[in-house]
Amino acid sequence: MSSHSAERAPALGISLMCGLSFAGMAILVTHKKAASFDAAVIRQVQGWETPWLTPVMKFFTAIGTGVPLVALTVAILFILYRFFRHRRELILFLVAVIGSSLLNPLLKSVFHLQRPTLHRLVEQTGYGFPSGHAMGAFSLYGITAYLLWRHIRSKTGRIVLIAVSIFLVLAIGLSRIYLGVHYPSDVVGGYLASGCWVFACIGVFQSKS
């Protein structure tokens, strides 16, 4: 096996596992086999509801889509260019983020699955599976973490990078459940679909490096 093949194999393997897991989740959801899982998680997460936590969750849901997400994407892109100036890394970043944003509505149109309707704290329209917020958060913070990891040498810096990335991805996903606009299976499906795409992009990038 060539060095390029050896480098890309783990990323492509993770991409394949995410893709197969997404397919499994999609089968469960479309056949209504995830209802008990969804109900248990919703009961737990919405049980956290307090006057101070709701604005926090609204903040995290706000930075997961629309203008705030675009602004964050542009800011991160500028930082990557300003400090690293690696054209191929910038292309990888854009392909991962934009590709994920295009893939989400395509998947939603395939499955046509509705959102929960009980106990909504914000209003949201459109299909629910997979969650666009979950996909957007995973692709943006996931690919950013990967690119920064390549340039951060200290163990502490890498630990902080991964911890912050995981926190943001999970917080945005949880906020959708807390606010009553997504089933947990929507969020998990979003993570898996985005994981499949992002790791496939990384695998191709590594093969060309």
N, C-alpha and C positions, 0 to 999 in steps of 0.2 A: 504494500500500500504506500502511495506517495505521501510526502509530508502534508501537502494540501488536503488530500483525502482524509488523513488522520486528524487534521485540525477541524474539518467541517463535520466529521462523523458524529461527535456528541451533540452538536447543535441540531443537525438534521434528525438525529434519533429522538431528541426531545420534541422537535416539531411533529414528528410522526406520532409520538405518544399523546401529545396534546390533541392532534387531529382525531385519533381513534377515540380518545376520551370524550371529545366534543360530540362525535357521532353517537357514542353510547348515551351521553346526556340527552341529545336530541331525541333519540328513540324513547327514552324514559319519559321525557316531557310530552312528546306527541301522543304517547299511549297513556298519559295521565298516571304514570307510575312514580312520579316524584312528589305527589301531593302531600304525603305524610312528612317527607323531608322538608318541603317548603313550609308547611304549617308549623312544624316544630321550631324551625329557625326564625320564622316571622314572630312567633309568640315570644321567643327569647329576646330578639333584637328590639321589637316594639315595646317590650316590657321595660326597656331602659328609659322610656320617654320621660323627660323632665323639661321644665321651662328653659333651663340654661343649655341643655344638650341640643334641643331642636335647632336653634340658630347655628350651632357648630356644624350640625349635619347639613343644614342648608348651605353653609359655606363650602363644605367639601363637595357637595353635589354641584355647586355653581362652578367650581374650578375644573369640573370633569367634562364640560361641554361648552359649545358656543364661543362667544367672544373671549372669555377668560382662558379657555383651552387654546384658542388660536394665539392669544397674546403670550401665553406660556411657551408655546411651540416656537414662536418667533424669537422670544428672549433666549431660550435654550440654544436655538440655531445660531444666534448671534454670538453667544458665549463660546460655543464650540468652534466657530470660525475665528473669533477674536484671539483665542488662546492656542488653538491647535492648527488651524488652517489646513486641515487634511481634507481635500476635496472629496475623496472616496468615502470618508466617514460622514460628511455632510449629505452625500447622496444616499447612503445607507439610512441615515436618520429620516430623511424626507420620504423615502420609499416605505419604511416601516410605519411611519405615522400616517401618511396620506393613504397608503394601501389599506390600513386597518379601518380608516374612516370610510373608505369606499366599500369595503367588504361587509361592514355591519348592515347597512340598509339592504344589501343584496341578500344576506342571510335572513333578515327579518321578513323580506318579501317571499322567501321560500317557505318559511314555517308558519307565518300568519297567526302567531300565538298572542293572545290578549294579556294585558297587564292585570294585576290584582285591582279590585274595585273597593275593597273595604278599608276603612281607616286611612285615607290618604291625607297627608299633611301638606302636600302640594299637588297641583294639577299637572298631568302629563298625558299627551295623546300619542297615538301610534302603537305599533306592535311592540311586544316586550322581549322576545327571545331572539337572539342573545342581547344582553344589555350593552347599549352603545357607550354608556359611561364606563363600564368595566373594560370594554375593549379599548377605548381611548386612553384610559389611565394606564393599563398594562402596556400598551404599545409605546406611549410617550415616556413614561418613567422607566420602563424596562429597557428600551433601547438607549435612553440617556445613561442609565446605570452601566450598561455594557460599554458604551463609548468612554465614559469617564474612568471606569475600572482599568481600561488599557493604559491610562496616563497617570493613575494614582499608584504610587509605589508603597506607601506606608500601610501597614496592616490596620492601624486604627482608622485611617482615612477610608479604606475599603469597607470596614465594618460599618462606619457611619453612613457611607453611601448606600449600602445594601439595606440598612435598617430604615433610613429615610424613604427609600424607594418602596419598600414593602409596606411601610406605614401608610404612605399616600395611596397606593393601589388598594389596600384593604379598606381604608377610611372612605374612599369614594364609593367602593362597592357596597359597604355597609350602610352608607348614607341613603342609598337607593332603596334598600330594604326597610330601613328605619322610617323613611318618608312615605312608604306604602306604594311606591310606583313600580317596583320590580319584585318578582319572586326570587328567592335565593338561587333557584336553578337558572334564572336568567343571568344572574351575576356570575355564577360558576361557568356557565356556557360562554359568557363573554370573555372571561379570563382564558379559557381553553382555546377558543377560536383565535384570540389575539396571540396567545402563546404559540400556536401553530404557525401563524404568519410571521411573527417576529423572529422566532428561532430559525425558520426557513430562510429569512433574509440574512440572518447572521451566518448561517451555514454557507450560503452563496458568497457572502462577503469574504469569509475566511478562505474559501477556495480560490479567490482571486487575489488574495494578499501576497 
